[in-house]
């Protein structure tokens, strides 16, 4: 956050209006809408695919759903560089941990490793991460690690700049004990709404369903997005 | 021998040009439980004797054949505690490599790095060489690899080899039995037979360990699978 304010001050001096283009001055950010939902037997996670440097879309087909282990993924929002670096480090730590244990790691372990990095370096980082996956002890789990480095388990979690537009939708449409199909429907519907309203979210919807049997990934292309508005 | 006078210090050469401590480390390895590695056309097999000193030991809790990554595993002959240190180091090195290069570590790279660690302990103050030789089996892209790493830090690529007690007769046995067209199943069979040559007493699924490395990765065989292979031998 400190880095962002300093940058803005510097920009006021040199930007004038357009002395330097947006994309050379602004940090690369996964503006983003991300979410994850628990169901009986696994989790469904989803994200948009827009990465921005200011107003320029640096990558319109980003993959924000990053594997950490065989059945543990994270959804990344915030600074693209920060979240990639943290995810790589946690992948290292969890890989080492799991091979020593000779067991698949717990989702809670992965979440705590994210928390440890995000909290220790909270002043330098801008990362909002949702950790989700399946393990044999507790089944499907979603843990959220927002900016600042707190950790909490939630049955449903949304994150990123676009999440603010869909809290109402989530509160009214989420019910416990849904099926995997219903969760995929809920997630794609919610993301579609957020991508419609949030300028920093857009592109395609990436989904993943994680369960005991493995990971199934899919993409919903722009022209196939669920439509809400009839206008 | 005039050698004896120079054997107290690792970092002092003897008149004949040897570092006697390393020779002694190799003796510690040669006195250890036998282990065998065989490279087949579609994978690598590692096997070792795991005799417990008492029937009260819970042999399922501690293993000699261990994975380093999904695609590389290893086994040893020599001192168990020294092995565990190197195993942990190897696992860390493999993760570090992946963090930097975003690619699973090639077997030869891992072997080179772990051998480098072993060499450091032959040229540092206040330490002794590791009392183990390692057999490292890996699968990169489409190729199987088998390497041996010695206390000196030297490493060798093998088609088939034996270490530990009676390793010379093990190697002679393998020289006769080995051919390039062996498949993993035959190699497991051959590896068990090689161990049997120097085995005292009855070989069971509880006193040997077998690991295989194929294109699907490295894994230790279950006791049930080992039992099946043993049944085929009798």
Interface residues (C-beta under 8 A of the other chain):
Chain A: X88 X89 X91 X92 X93 X95 X96 X99 X100 X102
Chain B: X67 X68 X69 X88 X91 X92 X95 X96 X98 X99 X102
